Amino acid sequence: MKQNFASDVLYHLVGFRRPDDDDANFDILCTILKSMELRTNEVGGQRGGSTTRRDPNRPVIKGEPAEQTVVCLCDIPFDSLPFHARRYGRFGVGVSRSVVAQWGTRPAIYIPTSKRGYGCWGNRFADEVKTVLSGLDHFFPDTPAIRSRPAGSPATDAQDAVDEASTLISRDLQSFIKLWDVDLPDGHPENFYLEREWRKLANLPLAPSLREIVAPQKYHDELKAIIASLEVGNRYSITGPISYMELPETF
């Protein structure tokens, strides 16, 4: 029997800033499709690469203890997606979970916190990670500005080993941490756990992974025309088929 708690399609809805502005979100979706790429936010003046900016004085913003160049997706079955759309709008794309997982896309690490009890492990975990990284920076300060090494190659000295440990913790742990308050009700806008977030460092190409385009029905013809123009021009090798989906008018 198939369970319906997870989906083999991961979704990215584009209306975080203005979920109710259909025209603006349609324009954003069109731009994404024409570029065939989901692009990261800018961090430290960098966009598109794998950048994490650590700041020991940075407050936890939206549950995240560090800034990072990531693309965010959600693992929510389509029938349950309207709940998510209340915050992110009705326009977006659905990508193959199997394909994007091969590129390093994976679930965020949700750390439960609570304001009710002193000593909750989740309340101090992000600070412990910061402490470890700060200690490595302090006692091994000679990290080069640019490092390049084959993945899995042995460290050449203590500094190299520490640099690799620091990079690993920042890139593969801290960049995926999401704090959430276990005491918030399900409908609370800051209950990040219900987003079931997946993340990918750096931009996410859509041509090999695109499976669904989500928008109200009246926009479908224009969206189909964009995809058709890309296919005719052989600009991207789109591996279809692509389904055009519509969320309910009210959600």
C-alpha positions in Angstrom: 0.0 0.0 0.0 1.4 3.4 -1.0 1.8 5.9 1.8 1.1 9.6 1.1 3.4 11.3 3.6 6.2 11.9 1.1 6.4 12.6 -2.6 8.7 11.5 -5.4 8.4 15.1 -6.7 9.9 18.0 -4.6 8.4 21.4 -5.0 9.7 25.0 -5.1 7.0 27.7 -4.9 8.2 31.1 -5.9 6.0 33.5 -3.9 7.7 33.8 -0.6 7.8 37.7 -0.7 4.2 38.1 -2.1 2.3 34.9 -2.0 -1.0 36.6 -3.1 0.5 38.5 -6.0 -0.3 36.1 -8.9 1.0 38.3 -11.7 4.3 39.0 -10.0 4.8 35.3 -9.1 3.9 34.3 -12.7 6.6 36.6 -13.9 9.1 35.0 -11.5 8.1 31.6 -12.7 8.5 32.6 -16.4 12.0 33.9 -15.6 13.0 30.6 -13.9 11.7 28.5 -16.8 13.5 30.6 -19.4 16.7 30.1 -17.6 16.0 26.5 -16.7 17.6 27.0 -13.3 16.6 27.6 -9.7 19.2 30.1 -8.4 20.4 30.7 -4.9 20.2 33.8 -2.8 23.3 36.0 -2.6 25.5 35.4 0.4 28.7 37.5 1.1 28.5 39.0 -2.4 28.4 35.6 -4.0 25.6 34.0 -5.9 25.4 30.5 -7.3 28.4 28.8 -5.7 28.6 26.9 -2.4 29.1 29.8 0.1 28.3 29.7 3.8 28.8 32.8 5.9 29.3 32.3 9.6 28.8 35.1 12.1 28.9 34.3 15.8 26.8 37.4 16.6 24.1 36.5 14.0 20.7 35.8 15.7 18.8 32.8 14.5 16.8 34.1 11.6 14.0 32.0 10.3 15.5 29.1 12.2 18.8 29.2 10.5 22.1 29.8 12.4 24.1 30.6 9.3 23.6 32.2 5.8 24.1 29.9 2.9 23.7 29.8 -0.9 21.1 27.1 -1.1 18.1 26.2 -3.2 15.1 25.2 -1.1 12.5 22.6 -2.0 9.7 20.9 0.0 8.9 17.2 0.3 5.1 17.6 0.4 2.7 15.5 -1.7 0.7 17.6 -4.1 -2.6 17.0 -2.4 -1.2 18.6 0.8 0.7 21.4 -1.0 -2.1 24.0 -0.5 -1.1 24.3 3.1 2.4 25.2 2.0 1.1 27.5 -0.7 -0.6 29.8 1.8 2.9 31.1 2.6 4.6 30.7 -0.8 1.9 31.2 -3.4 0.4 29.1 -6.2 3.3 29.2 -8.7 6.3 26.9 -8.8 8.0 23.9 -10.2 8.2 20.2 -9.2 11.4 18.3 -9.7 12.3 14.6 -9.6 13.5 13.7 -6.1 15.6 10.9 -7.5 17.4 13.2 -10.0 18.2 16.1 -7.6 19.3 13.7 -4.8 22.1 12.7 -7.1 23.3 16.3 -7.1 23.5 16.5 -3.3 20.0 17.7 -2.5 18.9 16.4 0.8 16.6 17.1 3.7 17.3 19.9 6.1 18.5 18.8 9.6 15.6 19.8 11.8 16.7 20.6 15.4 13.8 20.7 17.9 13.8 23.5 20.5 11.5 24.5 23.3 11.2 27.7 25.3 9.4 25.8 28.1 12.4 23.8 29.5 15.9 24.9 30.5 18.6 22.7 29.2 16.8 21.5 26.0 19.5 19.9 23.8 18.2 21.7 20.7 18.4 25.1 22.4 22.2 24.8 22.7 23.1 22.6 19.7 23.6 25.5 17.2 25.7 27.3 19.8 27.9 24.2 20.3 28.5 24.0 16.5 29.5 27.7 16.5 31.8 27.1 19.4 33.6 24.2 17.6 34.1 26.2 14.5 35.3 29.3 16.4 37.8 27.1 18.2 39.1 25.7 15.0 39.5 29.2 13.6 41.2 30.5 16.7 43.8 27.7 17.2 44.4 27.1 13.5 44.2 30.6 12.0 46.3 29.9 8.9 43.6 28.7 6.6 44.3 29.8 3.0 41.7 32.0 1.3 41.2 29.5 -1.4 41.6 25.7 -1.0 41.5 23.0 -3.6 41.9 19.3 -3.0 40.6 16.0 -4.5 37.6 14.8 -2.5 38.7 12.0 0.0 42.4 12.7 -0.3 44.3 12.4 3.0 45.3 15.5 4.9 48.9 16.7 4.4 49.3 18.2 7.9 47.4 19.3 11.0 46.3 22.6 9.4 45.0 20.8 6.3 43.1 18.3 8.5 41.5 21.1 10.6 40.6 23.1 7.5 38.8 20.1 6.0 37.0 19.5 9.3 35.9 23.2 9.5 34.7 23.1 5.8 32.8 19.9 6.4 31.0 21.2 9.4 30.1 24.5 7.8 29.1 23.1 4.4 27.5 19.8 5.3 26.1 20.4 8.8 25.6 24.0 9.6 24.3 24.9 6.1 21.5 22.4 6.5 20.5 23.1 10.1 16.9 24.4 10.7 15.7 25.1 14.2 12.0 24.7 15.0 9.9 25.3 18.1 8.2 22.0 19.0 5.5 23.9 21.0 4.2 25.9 18.0 0.8 24.8 16.7 0.6 23.3 13.2 -0.9 26.4 11.6 1.7 28.8 13.0 3.7 30.6 10.2 7.0 30.0 12.1 6.5 26.2 12.3 9.2 25.5 9.9 9.1 21.7 10.5 5.9 21.4 8.4 7.8 22.7 5.3 9.7 19.4 5.1 12.5 21.2 3.5 15.2 19.8 1.2 18.3 21.9 0.3 20.9 22.0 -2.4 24.1 24.0 -2.2 24.5 26.2 -5.4 22.1 26.5 -8.3 19.8 23.7 -9.4 19.5 23.0 -13.1 15.9 22.2 -14.2 16.2 20.6 -17.6 17.0 17.1 -16.4 14.8 17.2 -13.3 11.7 19.2 -14.2 8.5 17.1 -13.8 5.7 19.6 -13.0 4.9 23.2 -13.4 2.4 24.6 -10.9 0.2 27.6 -11.7 -3.5 28.5 -12.0 -5.1 27.1 -15.2 -5.3 30.5 -17.0 -1.5 30.7 -17.1 -0.9 27.2 -18.5 -0.9 28.1 -22.2 1.8 30.8 -21.8 3.9 28.4 -19.7 3.5 25.7 -22.3 4.6 28.1 -25.0 7.8 28.9 -23.0 8.7 25.2 -22.7 7.9 24.6 -26.4 10.2 27.5 -27.5 13.0 26.1 -25.4 12.5 22.6 -26.9 12.3 23.9 -30.5 15.5 25.9 -30.1 17.3 23.0 -28.5 18.5 25.5 -25.9 18.0 22.9 -23.1 17.7 19.1 -23.2 14.5 18.8 -21.3 13.7 15.3 -20.2 9.9 15.3 -20.0 7.1 14.7 -19.8 6.1 17.8 -17.9 2.7 18.0 -16.1 0.9 21.3 -15.7 -0.8 21.4 -12.3 -3.2 23.8 -10.6 -3.7 24.3 -6.8 -7.2 25.1 -5.6 -8.3 28.7 -5.8 -8.8 28.8 -2.1 -6.3 27.3 0.3 
